[in-house]
Amino acid sequence: MERFGRTTQARNDHTHLVPGGSTLLFFTDGLFEHPSHPIETGMDLLAALASEHAALPLQDFVQVLADHHPSDGHDDMALLALRTPHT
């Protein structure tokens, strides 16, 4: 496949079932990057924060992550959270 004069690889689609009551969180690196520690440390801190507050209502959950993120706050942040209905 060629696009804008460059050859690209075809993207495969995947389907994964997500259990009811699961929360999916999509975010940019501005939420966890900090110049004083490795990226993995920031991701681990974010995972711990998310795990600690996962039972909150979705809006509150996102607010906690935005207010207490492990980054230094100098990069833009974007969060998108989706919660699947309980079955």
N, C-alpha and C positions, 0 to 999 in steps of 0.2 A: 504494500500500500504506500502511495506517495502523497505527501501533504506538504505544501509550501516548499517544494523543492527538496524535501528530505524524505528518506525512506523510513517508515515506522513499522513496527510490528503490530499485528492484529492483537487486540485485547480480548482475552477470554472472559466470558461471563461466568459467575459462580453464584450458587444459591446455598445459603446456610439457614437452617431453621433456628430461630431464636426462641427460647422458652418464654412463656408468659411471665410477665413481671420483670423481665430483664431491662436493663438500662444500657443503651448504646450511647457512647460519648465520642464525639468527633471534636478535635481541637487543633489549634495551631501551636507551633513550638514556643510562642510567646507566653504560653501558660506555664511552662516548666523550665525553660532555659535560664541559666544563671551563670555569669562569668566565673564565679568562684568554685564551681563544682562541675563534674562531668555530667553530660546529658542523662546518662543512666540514673544518676542520683536524683536529678530533677524529676524524671519519670517515676522513679520509685516513690518519691515523696508525694507526687500527684496521685499515684495509685493508692497509697495509704490514706490520703485525704478523701479520695472518692469512696474507698471501701468503708471508711468510718462514717460517712454521711449518706450512704446509698439508700437508706430507708426513708429519707426525707421526701416530701412531695417534690416533684421534678423542678419546679421553679425555685424552691428553697435550695435544692441540691446544686443547681447551677450557680445560684447566688453565693453559696459557700465556696465553691471552687473559684469563682471570680474574685471573691474577697480575700481568700487565704491561699492563693496559688503560690507555689515555691519559686517562681521566677523573680527577677529583680524589677519587673514592671516597666522596663524600657523598650519593650517590643510590643507590637500590636498583638492582641489576643482575640480569638474567636472561639466560641463554644457552640456546639449544636448537640442537644441531648434529646433522645427519643426513648420512651418507655413503652414496651409492648404490653398490651392488656393481659390481665390474668385470665387464664383459660379454665 
